[in-house]
Amino acid sequence: MFKPKREFITTSETILFVSSFFMWIYVTHTIVFIDSFDSLFFTNSWWLMLPITTFLLFLRSFVGRRVDLTFNWEDDEEEETKSNRKQG
């Protein structure tokens, strides 16, 4: 039968990846300047959580889709029906 072509990266994953990249650039150049470990805990540095969270959402979607697509339920069902036909 017709098997759909697997995309390397979907549109939503692309949007998450590109937006996290541009957010990272914007936040680091305009809002946050980290010169020591102590400055990570200032209120301004909390803006770094936005691009980090967006990138983690991208990774979860990208990796999770790979794991789900590599495990094919249809193949297991076909093998079971073939083995049932041979036995019966």
Backbone as CSV, one residue per row, in Angstrom:
resi,resn,N_x,N_y,N_z,CA_x,CA_y,CA_z,C_x,C_y,C_z
1,MET,0.823,-1.176,0.000,0.000,0.000,0.000,0.870,1.244,0.000
2,PHE,0.214,2.367,-0.059,0.896,3.655,-0.090,1.433,4.006,1.288
3,LYS,2.731,4.240,1.365,3.336,4.664,2.631,3.675,6.141,2.516
4,PRO,3.226,6.951,3.471,3.525,8.376,3.403,5.021,8.639,3.558
5,LYS,5.482,9.657,2.845,6.886,10.020,2.895,7.184,10.713,4.222
6,ARG,8.228,10.268,4.890,8.615,10.872,6.169,9.344,12.173,5.916
7,GLU,8.894,13.212,6.578,9.568,14.494,6.479,10.706,14.530,7.479
8,PHE,11.787,15.207,7.100,12.908,15.334,8.021,12.537,16.245,9.188
9,ILE,11.895,17.369,8.883,11.482,18.311,9.912,10.156,18.921,9.470
10,THR,9.220,19.028,10.379,7.905,19.560,10.033,7.908,21.083,10.134
11,THR,6.816,21.678,9.690,6.701,23.128,9.716,6.705,23.657,11.146
12,SER,5.979,23.012,12.023,5.939,23.476,13.418,7.301,23.348,14.092
13,GLU,8.040,22.282,13.792,9.380,22.140,14.351,10.320,23.205,13.809
14,THR,10.169,23.553,12.547,10.986,24.605,11.964,10.711,25.941,12.627
15,ILE,9.438,26.227,12.864,9.074,27.484,13.523,9.653,27.533,14.934
16,LEU,9.568,26.439,15.671,10.133,26.403,17.023,11.646,26.590,17.008
17,PHE,12.313,25.925,16.078,13.773,26.016,16.012,14.233,27.419,15.640
18,VAL,13.651,27.983,14.597,14.056,29.314,14.136,13.693,30.378,15.171
19,SER,12.510,30.267,15.766,12.122,31.267,16.765,13.019,31.191,17.997
20,SER,13.404,29.988,18.418,14.310,29.897,19.567,15.675,30.494,19.232
21,PHE,16.122,30.310,17.999,17.396,30.892,17.579,17.343,32.419,17.620
22,PHE,16.300,33.005,17.051,16.200,34.456,17.040,15.912,35.029,18.428
23,MET,15.144,34.301,19.233,14.926,34.754,20.604,16.236,34.754,21.380
24,TRP,17.034,33.723,21.168,18.319,33.638,21.852,19.197,34.829,21.475
25,ILE,19.253,35.162,20.202,20.046,36.309,19.753,19.515,37.605,20.364
26,TYR,18.215,37.799,20.307,17.626,39.030,20.821,17.840,39.182,22.327
27,VAL,17.568,38.132,23.057,17.663,38.199,24.520,19.108,38.410,24.958
28,THR,20.039,37.714,24.366,21.429,37.840,24.816,22.047,39.177,24.445
29,HIS,21.611,39.779,23.346,22.210,41.053,22.949,21.527,42.269,23.546
30,THR,20.267,42.185,23.889,19.566,43.378,24.349,19.214,43.365,25.832
31,ILE,18.891,42.227,26.362,18.358,42.203,27.724,19.374,41.683,28.728
32,VAL,20.069,40.627,28.395,20.874,39.924,29.392,22.360,40.067,29.081
33,PHE,23.088,40.405,30.086,24.548,40.374,30.007,25.046,39.596,31.216
34,ILE,25.599,38.437,30.976,26.038,37.578,32.077,27.555,37.608,32.117
35,ASP,28.082,38.173,33.179,29.533,38.255,33.322,30.064,37.354,34.440
36,SER,29.166,36.823,35.263,29.588,35.904,36.313,28.446,34.925,36.600
37,PHE,28.754,33.926,37.381,27.749,32.932,37.726,26.631,33.538,38.569
38,ASP,26.966,34.516,39.398,25.961,35.162,40.249,24.931,35.939,39.430
39,SER,25.344,36.450,38.283,24.399,37.234,37.476,23.344,36.362,36.799
40,LEU,23.525,35.050,36.809,22.489,34.154,36.277,21.215,34.203,37.097
41,PHE,21.323,34.583,38.357,20.180,34.560,39.254,19.492,35.910,39.397
42,PHE,19.906,36.892,38.613,19.214,38.183,38.601,17.915,38.050,37.826
43,THR,17.008,38.967,38.047,15.696,38.920,37.390,15.803,39.037,35.873
44,ASN,16.738,39.833,35.375,16.881,39.980,33.921,17.286,38.685,33.238
45,SER,18.022,37.850,33.915,18.484,36.614,33.287,17.373,35.569,33.161
46,TRP,16.225,35.813,33.788,15.103,34.885,33.625,14.587,34.879,32.199
47,TRP,14.887,35.915,31.437,14.482,35.955,30.025,15.155,34.852,29.217
48,LEU,16.230,34.315,29.724,16.889,33.210,29.025,16.044,31.941,29.023
49,MET,15.096,31.845,29.930,14.247,30.657,29.999,13.328,30.537,28.778
50,LEU,12.958,31.650,28.176,12.062,31.603,27.022,12.692,30.894,25.821
51,PRO,13.889,31.286,25.346,14.467,30.534,24.229,14.863,29.106,24.600
52,ILE,15.251,28.893,25.848,15.614,27.538,26.271,14.377,26.635,26.247
53,THR,13.269,27.138,26.750,12.031,26.358,26.751,11.552,26.072,25.330
54,THR,11.643,27.062,24.469,11.223,26.864,23.080,12.105,25.827,22.398
55,PHE,13.400,25.868,22.654,14.295,24.887,22.051,14.030,23.487,22.596
56,LEU,13.719,23.379,23.886,13.388,22.067,24.452,12.098,21.503,23.857
57,LEU,11.120,22.378,23.570,9.903,21.926,22.887,10.215,21.408,21.494
58,PHE,11.111,22.101,20.796,11.540,21.634,19.475,12.201,20.260,19.573
59,LEU,13.119,20.107,20.519,13.814,18.820,20.656,12.855,17.691,20.997
60,ARG,11.899,17.957,21.890,10.938,16.928,22.266,10.108,16.496,21.067
61,SER,9.683,17.444,20.267,8.882,17.118,19.093,9.715,16.376,18.055
62,PHE,10.923,16.856,17.803,11.784,16.277,16.773,12.200,14.857,17.126
63,VAL,12.671,14.664,18.330,13.132,13.340,18.755,11.948,12.410,18.981
64,GLY,10.869,12.911,19.563,9.695,12.083,19.812,9.053,11.575,18.544
65,ARG,9.070,12.386,17.508,8.504,11.939,16.234,9.374,10.859,15.613
66,ARG,10.664,10.949,15.787,11.569,9.913,15.273,11.315,8.579,15.969
67,VAL,11.136,8.613,17.258,10.923,7.384,18.019,9.583,6.762,17.623
68,ASP,8.531,7.573,17.489,7.221,7.048,17.123,7.199,6.501,15.707
69,LEU,7.918,7.118,14.788,7.874,6.684,13.398,8.729,5.446,13.136
70,THR,9.722,5.188,13.961,10.561,4.024,13.720,9.902,2.746,14.211
71,PHE,8.895,2.843,15.051,8.191,1.670,15.552,6.886,1.524,14.785
72,ASN,6.823,0.547,13.894,5.656,0.369,13.028,4.751,-0.728,13.566
73,TRP,3.540,-0.334,13.945,2.562,-1.309,14.411,2.089,-2.193,13.278
74,GLU,2.016,-1.649,12.067,1.492,-2.401,10.927,2.357,-3.618,10.622
75,ASP,3.666,-3.473,10.724,4.560,-4.589,10.442,4.333,-5.737,11.424
76,ASP,4.118,-5.410,12.697,3.876,-6.444,13.695,2.562,-7.177,13.419
77,GLU,1.541,-6.430,13.023,0.250,-7.045,12.723,0.342,-7.941,11.491
78,GLU,1.098,-7.517,10.491,1.263,-8.336,9.293,1.991,-9.633,9.623
79,GLU,3.010,-9.567,10.478,3.739,-10.777,10.861,2.842,-11.727,11.643
80,GLU,1.974,-11.195,12.500,1.058,-12.045,13.263,0.061,-12.740,12.345
81,THR,-0.478,-12.018,11.368,-1.445,-12.643,10.460,-0.771,-13.695,9.588
82,LYS,0.474,-13.459,9.172,1.198,-14.459,8.376,1.468,-15.711,9.193
83,SER,1.856,-15.530,10.469,2.136,-16.700,11.297,0.846,-17.456,11.612
84,ASN,-0.272,-16.736,11.762,-1.567,-17.387,12.003,-2.012,-18.168,10.786
85,ARG,-1.755,-17.650,9.589,-2.122,-18.371,8.351,-1.316,-19.642,8.196
86,LYS,-0.011,-19.592,8.563,0.819,-20.787,8.433,0.395,-21.860,9.424
87,GLN,-0.031,-21.443,10.626,-0.427,-22.405,11.640,-1.794,-23.012,11.318
88,GLY,-2.691,-22.211,10.736,-4.069,-22.652,10.533,-4.347,-23.250,9.238
